[in-house]
């Protein structure tokens, strides 16, 4: 009797808050322009959570859509992992709050914090649980309310970020799904992209800059392009595959130039890269699962296609997943 030790995607879902802030809206707040933002990033708008909307609220809506696609009951889930850098509370974890919303009792639930690489990290952890037989059905969610840690007076960062959530349901299968995952980090680059203070590291002053994202854009851009190209090669080499074997690149949605640069190095056409950044900006851990869900639902990604998921984020962290959908 063969073992069910592969992780297969059986459902995906995404959710974006109703409020939309366009580039033109931001022109009225900071010294920037719609044309400059589009040219430099590809972003046209971002969705912003309502004041009474939390990361868990967004995660719940994305999860319900994934459950609906998978046609399973929430009670079948035996592990919940939420990737987020903007949790509802210091504790309990957003995963525990989501577990409560879905009326699931007893299974493990925990958060992962790897910023923009969070979903790929969470996917990797979920895959290990399924491979070892410790879980059979895992809900993996990337959910963020980055607007809460955005300085809306800083033109270098406020144009880049938005809120959203994406969810994926993985099920144990005899058929190969996730072929491999690769995750990395290098903390020496902490200051290039970070929030200066937190729970234990208290703000030095009352300034908003101490409590919101700070980024050295040019350095981050260069590191991201080079690192994503490297991890793509690492992933293909680990599976004995060539660039031509990839059907779809499903990248972190941070910047259109980074996405196009990565696709070009993989010898993929621009059409083979799933791009959603123009619709919702950088939603950190939510961006990869949201892009995946969109491409599955609109029919671009079909069963049997080979997918390369990859992300790069603060830390720095980076990761990839090679998936036969």
C-alpha positions in Angstrom: 0.0 0.0 0.0 1.6 3.3 -1.1 2.0 6.1 1.3 0.2 9.4 1.0 3.2 11.7 1.6 2.8 14.4 -1.0 1.1 17.7 -0.4 -1.5 18.6 -3.1 -3.3 21.9 -3.4 -7.1 21.3 -3.3 -8.4 24.8 -2.7 -7.4 28.4 -2.8 -9.0 31.7 -1.9 -8.3 35.4 -1.6 -9.8 38.5 0.0 -9.2 42.2 -0.4 -10.8 44.9 1.7 -13.4 47.1 0.0 -11.6 50.5 0.5 -9.4 51.3 -2.5 -6.7 54.0 -2.4 -5.4 54.9 -5.9 -2.2 56.6 -6.9 -4.1 59.7 -7.6 -5.4 59.7 -4.1 -1.8 59.5 -2.8 -0.9 62.5 -5.0 -3.0 64.6 -2.7 -1.2 63.4 0.4 2.5 63.2 -0.5 4.9 64.5 -3.1 4.5 61.8 -5.7 2.6 61.2 -9.0 0.5 58.4 -10.5 3.0 58.3 -13.5 6.0 57.9 -11.2 4.5 55.1 -9.1 3.4 53.2 -12.2 6.7 53.6 -13.9 8.8 52.6 -10.9 6.6 49.9 -9.4 3.7 48.9 -11.7 1.3 49.7 -8.8 -2.0 51.5 -9.7 -3.9 51.1 -6.4 -4.0 49.3 -3.0 -6.8 48.0 -0.8 -7.0 49.3 2.8 -8.7 47.5 5.7 -11.4 49.3 7.5 -10.7 50.6 11.0 -12.6 47.7 12.5 -11.1 45.1 10.2 -8.3 42.9 11.4 -5.8 40.5 9.9 -7.9 37.6 11.1 -11.0 39.1 9.4 -9.2 39.1 6.1 -7.8 35.6 6.7 -11.2 34.2 7.6 -12.7 35.4 4.3 -9.9 34.0 2.2 -10.1 30.7 4.1 -13.8 30.3 3.5 -13.3 30.7 -0.2 -10.5 28.1 -0.2 -12.8 25.7 1.7 -15.6 26.3 -0.8 -13.3 25.5 -3.7 -12.0 22.4 -2.0 -15.5 21.2 -1.2 -14.5 20.1 2.3 -15.7 20.9 5.8 -13.5 23.0 8.1 -13.5 20.1 10.6 -11.3 18.1 8.2 -8.4 20.6 8.7 -5.8 19.2 11.2 -3.3 22.0 11.1 -3.6 25.8 10.6 -0.5 28.0 9.8 -0.9 31.8 9.3 1.9 33.8 7.9 1.7 37.4 9.0 3.8 40.3 10.2 0.7 42.2 11.4 -1.1 39.9 13.9 -4.3 41.0 15.5 -2.8 40.7 19.0 0.6 40.1 20.6 -1.0 36.8 21.6 -2.8 34.5 21.0 -1.6 33.9 17.5 -3.8 34.9 14.5 -3.9 31.2 13.6 -5.6 30.5 17.0 -8.1 33.3 16.3 -8.8 32.0 12.9 -9.2 28.5 14.3 -11.9 29.9 16.6 -13.7 31.6 13.7 -13.8 28.4 11.7 -15.1 26.5 14.8 -12.2 24.0 14.7 -11.1 22.5 18.0 -7.9 20.7 19.1 -5.6 20.8 16.0 -2.3 22.7 16.2 -2.4 26.4 15.0 0.4 28.8 14.9 1.8 31.9 13.1 5.0 32.3 11.1 6.7 35.6 10.7 9.0 35.9 7.7 7.4 39.1 6.3 7.0 38.9 2.5 8.4 35.3 2.4 6.0 34.2 5.1 3.6 32.3 2.9 6.4 30.3 1.2 7.9 29.6 4.7 4.5 28.4 5.9 4.0 26.3 2.8 7.3 24.6 3.5 6.4 23.9 7.1 3.0 22.5 6.1 4.7 20.3 3.5 7.0 18.8 6.1 4.0 18.0 8.4 2.2 16.2 5.5 5.4 14.4 4.4 6.0 13.0 7.9 2.3 12.0 8.3 1.7 14.4 11.2 -1.0 16.2 9.2 -3.4 15.2 6.3 -5.1 18.5 5.6 -3.5 21.9 6.3 -4.8 25.4 5.9 -2.0 27.8 5.0 -2.8 31.5 5.0 -0.9 34.7 4.3 -2.8 37.7 5.7 -1.7 41.3 6.3 -2.9 44.7 7.4 0.3 46.5 6.4 -1.6 49.8 6.4 -1.3 49.7 10.2 2.5 50.0 10.1 2.7 52.3 7.1 3.7 55.9 7.5 1.3 57.7 5.1 3.5 60.8 5.1 6.6 58.8 3.7 6.4 58.9 0.0 9.1 56.3 -0.3 7.0 53.6 1.4 3.4 54.5 1.5 2.9 54.0 -2.3 4.1 50.4 -2.0 1.9 48.6 0.4 -1.6 47.4 0.9 -3.8 44.9 2.8 -5.1 41.5 1.8 -5.2 37.8 2.5 -4.7 34.6 0.5 -5.3 31.0 1.6 -4.4 27.5 0.3 -5.6 24.1 1.4 -3.1 21.3 1.2 -4.1 17.6 1.4 -2.0 14.5 1.7 -1.9 12.6 -1.7 -0.1 9.8 -3.4 0.2 12.1 -6.4 3.1 14.5 -6.4 2.1 18.2 -5.7 4.7 20.2 -3.9 8.0 18.8 -5.3 10.3 20.8 -3.1 10.6 24.0 -1.0 13.7 26.1 -0.3 13.8 28.7 2.4 16.7 31.0 3.5 17.4 34.1 5.6 20.3 36.4 6.3 19.8 38.8 9.3 22.8 41.0 8.5 20.5 43.0 6.2 18.1 43.9 9.0 18.3 47.7 8.6 17.6 47.7 4.9 13.9 46.9 5.4 12.4 46.9 8.9 10.2 48.5 11.6 12.6 50.1 14.1 10.6 49.2 17.2 8.2 46.5 18.5 7.0 44.8 21.6 10.3 44.2 23.3 12.4 46.9 21.5 10.5 50.0 22.6 10.4 53.1 20.5 13.2 55.6 21.3 10.8 58.5 20.6 7.1 59.0 20.0 7.7 59.6 16.3 5.7 57.7 13.7 8.9 56.7 12.0 9.8 54.5 15.0 6.6 52.5 14.6 6.3 52.2 10.8 8.2 50.5 7.9 11.5 52.0 6.8 13.2 50.8 3.6 16.3 51.6 1.6 14.7 50.9 -1.7 17.7 50.7 -4.1 19.6 48.2 -2.0 16.5 46.1 -1.4 15.7 46.1 -5.2 19.2 44.9 -6.1 19.3 42.2 -3.4 15.8 41.0 -4.4 16.6 40.6 -8.1 19.9 38.7 -7.6 18.6 36.5 -4.7 15.4 35.5 -6.6 17.4 34.5 -9.6 19.7 32.4 -7.4 16.9 30.6 -5.6 15.2 29.8 -8.9 18.3 28.0 -10.1 18.7 26.2 -6.8 15.1 25.0 -7.0 15.4 23.8 -10.6 18.8 22.1 -10.0 17.3 20.3 -6.9 14.7 18.7 -9.1 16.8 18.1 -12.2 14.7 20.5 -14.3 15.4 23.2 -16.8 14.0 26.7 -17.1 11.8 25.4 -20.0 10.0 23.0 -17.6 8.3 25.9 -15.8 4.8 26.8 -16.9 4.1 29.6 -14.5 6.1 31.9 -12.3 4.0 32.9 -9.2 6.1 35.6 -7.5 5.8 37.8 -4.6 4.0 40.9 -5.8 6.3 43.8 -4.7 7.4 45.5 -7.9 6.7 44.8 -11.5 10.3 45.5 -12.5 11.5 42.8 -10.1 8.9 40.3 -11.4 9.8 41.0 -15.1 13.5 40.8 -14.3 13.1 37.4 -12.7 10.9 36.1 -15.5 13.5 37.2 -18.1 16.3 35.5 -16.3 14.2 32.3 -16.3 13.6 32.7 -20.0 9.9 33.0 -19.4 7.7 35.3 -21.4 6.1 38.2 -19.5 2.8 36.3 -19.9 4.1 33.4 -17.9 4.5 35.5 -14.8 1.3 35.9 -12.8 1.1 39.6 -12.1 -1.4 41.2 -9.7 0.7 43.9 -8.0 -1.1 46.6 -10.0 -4.4 45.8 -8.3 -3.3 45.7 -4.7 0.4 46.7 -4.3 2.7 44.8 -1.9 0.6 42.8 0.5 3.6 41.0 2.0 2.8 37.3 2.9 -0.6 37.6 1.2 0.7 38.3 -2.3 1.8 34.9 -3.4 -1.4 33.0 -2.4 -3.6 35.8 -3.8 -1.8 35.7 -7.2 -2.0 31.9 -7.2 -5.7 32.0 -6.5 -6.4 34.5 -9.2 -4.5 32.5 -11.9 -6.3 29.2 -10.8 -9.7 30.8 -10.8 -9.3 32.5 -14.2 -8.2 29.3 -15.8 -4.6 30.2 -16.6 -3.2 27.6 -14.2 -4.4 24.1 -15.1 -3.9 20.7 -13.4 -0.5 19.3 -14.4 1.1 22.7 -14.9 4.5 23.3 -13.2 4.6 26.3 -10.9 7.5 28.2 -9.4 6.5 30.2 -6.3 9.1 32.6 -4.9 9.3 35.5 -2.5 11.8 37.9 -0.9 11.2 40.0 2.2 12.6 41.8 5.2 15.2 40.0 7.3 16.2 39.3 4.6 14.2 36.2 4.1 13.6 34.4 0.8 12.1 31.2 -0.4 10.6 29.1 -3.2 8.3 26.2 -3.8 8.2 24.0 -6.9 4.7 22.7 -7.4 3.0 20.3 -9.9 -0.5 21.7 -9.7 
